Amino acid sequence: MQLAEIVNTCTHESVAEAAIASIGPGFARDVARAAAARDMSVGALVAGQVRRFSWRAGDADRHKLARAINGAPAPVLAGLRHILEETMFDEHHPAGPRNLAA
């Protein structure tokens, strides 16, 4: 259920961009740098990463997401941050930066 809510909200580019800004300026800077390096907007990069995670996440990925969200005051933001940290910044994750075009 948590992943579905993140996908339903954060696959919209404008919502994804606003969510990143809400997480905090340091994280937003990191995501903006990653987006610029790929010649993408922040919203497009984040929405794509969330989509790819939802398609490719295995049981272990979903359990880690559930742990990251559990007890968080803002579960969607905590989940979004977790997804991006697990995928966008991890070269070895199946939904990671090597697979952005997929």
FINU-211453 format. One line per 4 residues: number of its first residue (from 1); their letters; for each residue z, y, x of N, C-alpha, C, O. Coordinates in nm, 2 decimals, decimal comma, always signed. Example, Ala and Ser with C-alpha at 12.3 -4.5 7.8 and 13.67 -1.06 7.14 Angstrom:
# FINU-211453
1> AS> +0,78/-0,57/+1,32/+0,78/-0,45/+1,23/+0,78/-0,33/+1,32/+0,85/-0,33/+1,42; +0,71/-0,22/+1,28/+0,71/-0,11/+1,37/+0,79/+0,00/+1,29/+0,80/+0,11/+1,34
END
This chain:
# FINU-211453
1> MQLA> +0,00/-0,12/+0,08/+0,00/+0,00/+0,00/+0,00/+0,13/+0,09/-0,07/+0,22/+0,05; +0,07/+0,13/+0,20/+0,08/+0,24/+0,28/-0,06/+0,28/+0,34/-0,10/+0,39/+0,34; -0,13/+0,17/+0,39/-0,26/+0,20/+0,44/-0,36/+0,25/+0,34/-0,44/+0,34/+0,36; -0,35/+0,20/+0,22/-0,44/+0,25/+0,11/-0,41/+0,39/+0,08/-0,51/+0,47/+0,06
5> EIVN> -0,29/+0,44/+0,08/-0,26/+0,58/+0,06/-0,32/+0,67/+0,17/-0,37/+0,77/+0,15; -0,30/+0,62/+0,29/-0,36/+0,70/+0,41/-0,51/+0,70/+0,40/-0,57/+0,81/+0,42; -0,57/+0,59/+0,37/-0,72/+0,59/+0,35/-0,76/+0,68/+0,24/-0,86/+0,75/+0,26; -0,69/+0,67/+0,13/-0,73/+0,75/+0,01/-0,72/+0,90/+0,04/-0,80/+0,98/-0,02
9> TCTH> -0,63/+0,94/+0,13/-0,62/+1,09/+0,15/-0,69/+1,13/+0,28/-0,76/+1,23/+0,28; -0,67/+1,06/+0,39/-0,71/+1,10/+0,52/-0,85/+1,06/+0,56/-0,90/+1,09/+0,67; -0,93/+1,01/+0,47/-1,07/+0,99/+0,49/-1,15/+1,10/+0,44/-1,28/+1,11/+0,46; -1,09/+1,20/+0,38/-1,15/+1,33/+0,35/-1,13/+1,42/+0,46/-1,02/+1,45/+0,50
13> ESVA> -1,24/+1,47/+0,52/-1,23/+1,55/+0,64/-1,13/+1,67/+0,63/-1,06/+1,69/+0,73; -1,14/+1,74/+0,53/-1,05/+1,86/+0,52/-0,91/+1,82/+0,51/-0,82/+1,89/+0,57; -0,88/+1,71/+0,44/-0,74/+1,67/+0,43/-0,69/+1,61/+0,56/-0,58/+1,64/+0,60; -0,78/+1,54/+0,63/-0,75/+1,48/+0,76/-0,71/+1,60/+0,86/-0,62/+1,59/+0,94
17> EAAI> -0,79/+1,70/+0,86/-0,77/+1,81/+0,95/-0,64/+1,88/+0,92/-0,56/+1,92/+1,01; -0,61/+1,90/+0,79/-0,48/+1,97/+0,75/-0,36/+1,88/+0,79/-0,26/+1,93/+0,84; -0,38/+1,75/+0,78/-0,27/+1,65/+0,81/-0,24/+1,66/+0,96/-0,13/+1,66/+1,00; -0,35/+1,66/+1,04/-0,33/+1,67/+1,19/-0,25/+1,80/+1,22/-0,16/+1,80/+1,30
21> ASIG> -0,29/+1,91/+1,16/-0,22/+2,04/+1,19/-0,07/+2,02/+1,15/+0,02/+2,08/+1,21; -0,04/+1,95/+1,04/+0,09/+1,93/+0,99/+0,18/+1,85/+1,09/+0,30/+1,86/+1,09; +0,12/+1,76/+1,16/+0,19/+1,67/+1,25/+0,25/+1,75/+1,36/+0,37/+1,73/+1,40; +0,18/+1,85/+1,41/+0,24/+1,94/+1,52/+0,13/+1,99/+1,61/+0,03/+1,93/+1,63
25> PGFA> +0,16/+2,10/+1,68/+0,06/+2,16/+1,76/+0,02/+2,08/+1,89/-0,10/+2,08/+1,92; +0,11/+2,01/+1,95/+0,08/+1,93/+2,07/-0,02/+1,82/+2,03/-0,12/+1,80/+2,10; +0,02/+1,75/+1,92/-0,07/+1,64/+1,88/-0,20/+1,69/+1,83/-0,31/+1,63/+1,86; -0,20/+1,80/+1,76/-0,32/+1,86/+1,71/-0,42/+1,90/+1,83/-0,54/+1,89/+1,82
29> RDVA> -0,36/+1,95/+1,94/-0,44/+1,99/+2,06/-0,50/+1,86/+2,11/-0,62/+1,87/+2,15; -0,43/+1,75/+2,12/-0,48/+1,63/+2,18/-0,60/+1,58/+2,09/-0,70/+1,54/+2,15; -0,58/+1,58/+1,96/-0,69/+1,54/+1,87/-0,81/+1,63/+1,88/-0,92/+1,58/+1,88; -0,78/+1,76/+1,89/-0,89/+1,86/+1,90/-0,97/+1,83/+2,03/-1,09/+1,84/+2,03
33> RAAA> -0,90/+1,80/+2,14/-0,97/+1,77/+2,27/-1,06/+1,65/+2,25/-1,17/+1,64/+2,30; -1,00/+1,55/+2,19/-1,08/+1,42/+2,17/-1,20/+1,44/+2,08/-1,31/+1,39/+2,11; -1,18/+1,53/+1,98/-1,30/+1,56/+1,89/-1,40/+1,64/+1,97/-1,52/+1,61/+1,95; -1,36/+1,74/+2,04/-1,46/+1,82/+2,12/-1,53/+1,73/+2,22/-1,65/+1,75/+2,24
37> ARDM> -1,46/+1,64/+2,28/-1,53/+1,55/+2,38/-1,64/+1,47/+2,32/-1,73/+1,42/+2,38; -1,63/+1,44/+2,19/-1,72/+1,36/+2,11/-1,82/+1,45/+2,03/-1,90/+1,40/+1,95; -1,81/+1,58/+2,05/-1,89/+1,68/+1,97/-1,88/+1,65/+1,82/-1,97/+1,65/+1,75; -1,75/+1,64/+1,78/-1,72/+1,62/+1,64/-1,61/+1,72/+1,59/-1,54/+1,77/+1,68
41> SVGA> -1,61/+1,74/+1,47/-1,49/+1,82/+1,41/-1,37/+1,73/+1,41/-1,38/+1,61/+1,41; -1,25/+1,79/+1,41/-1,13/+1,72/+1,40/-1,13/+1,63/+1,27/-1,10/+1,51/+1,28; -1,17/+1,69/+1,16/-1,17/+1,62/+1,04/-1,26/+1,50/+1,04/-1,22/+1,39/+0,99; -1,38/+1,51/+1,09/-1,47/+1,40/+1,10/-1,42/+1,29/+1,19/-1,43/+1,17/+1,16
45> LVAG> -1,36/+1,33/+1,30/-1,31/+1,22/+1,40/-1,20/+1,15/+1,33/-1,19/+1,03/+1,33; -1,10/+1,22/+1,27/-0,98/+1,16/+1,21/-1,02/+1,07/+1,09/-0,98/+0,96/+1,08; -1,11/+1,12/+1,01/-1,15/+1,05/+0,89/-1,22/+0,92/+0,93/-1,20/+0,81/+0,87; -1,30/+0,93/+1,03/-1,37/+0,81/+1,08/-1,27/+0,71/+1,15/-1,29/+0,59/+1,13
49> QVRR> -1,18/+0,75/+1,22/-1,08/+0,66/+1,28/-1,00/+0,59/+1,17/-0,97/+0,47/+1,18; -0,96/+0,66/+1,07/-0,88/+0,60/+0,96/-0,97/+0,49/+0,89/-0,92/+0,38/+0,86; -1,10/+0,53/+0,87/-1,19/+0,43/+0,80/-1,20/+0,30/+0,89/-1,19/+0,19/+0,84; -1,23/+0,32/+1,02/-1,24/+0,21/+1,11/-1,12/+0,13/+1,12/-1,12/+0,00/+1,12
53> FSWR> -1,00/+0,19/+1,12/-0,87/+0,12/+1,12/-0,86/+0,03/+1,00/-0,82/-0,08/+1,01; -0,89/+0,09/+0,88/-0,88/+0,01/+0,76/-0,97/-0,11/+0,76/-0,94/-0,21/+0,70; -1,09/-0,09/+0,81/-1,18/-0,20/+0,82/-1,15/-0,31/+0,92/-1,17/-0,43/+0,89; -1,09/-0,27/+1,03/-1,07/-0,36/+1,14/-0,93/-0,41/+1,17/-0,90/-0,50/+1,25
57> AGDA> -0,83/-0,35/+1,10/-0,69/-0,38/+1,12/-0,66/-0,52/+1,08/-0,69/-0,57/+0,97; -0,60/-0,59/+1,18/-0,55/-0,73/+1,15/-0,41/-0,72/+1,10/-0,35/-0,61/+1,08; -0,35/-0,84/+1,07/-0,21/-0,85/+1,02/-0,11/-0,78/+1,12/-0,03/-0,71/+1,07; -0,13/-0,80/+1,25/-0,04/-0,74/+1,34/-0,05/-0,59/+1,34/+0,05/-0,52/+1,34
61> DRHK> -0,17/-0,53/+1,32/-0,19/-0,39/+1,31/-0,12/-0,33/+1,19/-0,06/-0,23/+1,19; -0,13/-0,41/+1,08/-0,07/-0,36/+0,95/+0,08/-0,37/+0,96/+0,15/-0,28/+0,90; +0,13/-0,47/+1,03/+0,28/-0,48/+1,04/+0,33/-0,36/+1,13/+0,43/-0,30/+1,10; +0,26/-0,33/+1,23/+0,30/-0,22/+1,32/+0,29/-0,09/+1,24/+0,38/+0,00/+1,26
65> LARA> +0,19/-0,07/+1,16/+0,18/+0,05/+1,08/+0,30/+0,06/+0,98/+0,36/+0,16/+0,96; +0,33/-0,05/+0,92/+0,44/-0,06/+0,82/+0,57/-0,02/+0,89/+0,66/+0,06/+0,83; +0,60/-0,06/+1,01/+0,72/-0,03/+1,09/+0,72/+0,12/+1,12/+0,82/+0,18/+1,12; +0,60/+0,17/+1,16/+0,59/+0,32/+1,19/+0,62/+0,41/+1,07/+0,68/+0,52/+1,09
69> INGA> +0,59/+0,36/+0,95/+0,60/+0,44/+0,83/+0,74/+0,42/+0,77/+0,80/+0,52/+0,71; +0,80/+0,31/+0,79/+0,93/+0,27/+0,73/+1,04/+0,38/+0,76/+1,07/+0,40/+0,88; +1,09/+0,44/+0,66/+1,19/+0,54/+0,67/+1,15/+0,68/+0,72/+1,23/+0,77/+0,73; +1,02/+0,70/+0,74/+0,97/+0,83/+0,78/+0,98/+0,93/+0,67/+0,95/+0,89/+0,55
73> PAPV> +1,02/+1,05/+0,70/+1,02/+1,15/+0,59/+0,89/+1,19/+0,53/+0,88/+1,23/+0,41; +0,78/+1,17/+0,61/+0,65/+1,20/+0,56/+0,56/+1,07/+0,60/+0,50/+1,08/+0,70; +0,57/+0,97/+0,52/+0,50/+0,84/+0,56/+0,35/+0,85/+0,58/+0,30/+0,79/+0,68; +0,28/+0,93/+0,51/+0,14/+0,94/+0,54/+0,11/+1,01/+0,67/+0,03/+0,96/+0,75
77> LAGL> +0,19/+1,11/+0,71/+0,17/+1,17/+0,84/+0,21/+1,08/+0,95/+0,15/+1,07/+1,05; +0,32/+1,01/+0,93/+0,37/+0,91/+1,03/+0,26/+0,80/+1,05/+0,24/+0,76/+1,16; +0,21/+0,75/+0,94/+0,11/+0,65/+0,95/-0,02/+0,70/+1,01/-0,08/+0,63/+1,09; -0,06/+0,82/+0,98/-0,18/+0,88/+1,04/-0,16/+0,89/+1,19/-0,25/+0,85/+1,27
81> RHIL> -0,05/+0,94/+1,23/-0,02/+0,96/+1,37/-0,03/+0,82/+1,44/-0,09/+0,80/+1,55; +0,04/+0,72/+1,38/+0,04/+0,59/+1,44/-0,11/+0,53/+1,45/-0,14/+0,48/+1,56; -0,19/+0,55/+1,35/-0,32/+0,50/+1,35/-0,40/+0,56/+1,47/-0,47/+0,49/+1,54; -0,39/+0,69/+1,48/-0,46/+0,76/+1,59/-0,41/+0,72/+1,72/-0,49/+0,71/+1,82
85> EETM> -0,28/+0,71/+1,74/-0,22/+0,67/+1,87/-0,27/+0,53/+1,90/-0,29/+0,50/+2,02; -0,28/+0,44/+1,81/-0,32/+0,31/+1,83/-0,47/+0,29/+1,85/-0,51/+0,20/+1,93; -0,55/+0,38/+1,80/-0,69/+0,36/+1,81/-0,76/+0,46/+1,90/-0,82/+0,43/+2,00; -0,74/+0,59/+1,86/-0,82/+0,69/+1,94/-0,78/+0,70/+2,08/-0,86/+0,73/+2,17
89> FDEH> -0,65/+0,68/+2,11/-0,61/+0,69/+2,25/-0,59/+0,56/+2,32/-0,53/+0,56/+2,43; -0,63/+0,45/+2,26/-0,62/+0,32/+2,32/-0,76/+0,26/+2,33/-0,82/+0,22/+2,24; -0,81/+0,26/+2,46/-0,94/+0,21/+2,48/-0,96/+0,06/+2,44/-1,08/+0,02/+2,42; -0,86/-0,02/+2,43/-0,87/-0,16/+2,41/-0,86/-0,20/+2,26/-0,88/-0,32/+2,23
93> HPAG> -0,82/-0,11/+2,18/-0,80/-0,14/+2,04/-0,94/-0,16/+1,97/-1,04/-0,08/+2,01; -0,96/-0,25/+1,88/-1,09/-0,28/+1,82/-1,15/-0,15/+1,75/-1,27/-0,14/+1,74; -1,07/-0,06/+1,71/-1,11/+0,06/+1,64/-1,11/+0,18/+1,74/-1,11/+0,29/+1,69; -1,09/+0,15/+1,86/-1,07/+0,25/+1,96/-1,19/+0,33/+2,00/-1,30/+0,31/+1,94
97> PRNL> -1,18/+0,42/+2,09/-1,29/+0,52/+2,12/-1,42/+0,46/+2,17/-1,52/+0,52/+2,15; -1,41/+0,34/+2,23/-1,54/+0,27/+2,26/-1,62/+0,24/+2,14/-1,74/+0,22/+2,15; -1,55/+0,23/+2,03/-1,62/+0,18/+1,91/-1,64/+0,29/+1,80/-1,66/+0,26/+1,68; -1,64/+0,42/+1,85/-1,65/+0,53/+1,75/-1,78/+0,53/+1,67/-1,79/+0,57/+1,56
101> AA> -1,88/+0,48/+1,74/-2,01/+0,48/+1,67/-2,03/+0,37/+1,57/-2,12/+0,37/+1,49; -1,94/+0,27/+1,57/-1,95/+0,15/+1,49/-1,92/+0,19/+1,34/-1,92/+0,10/+1,26
END
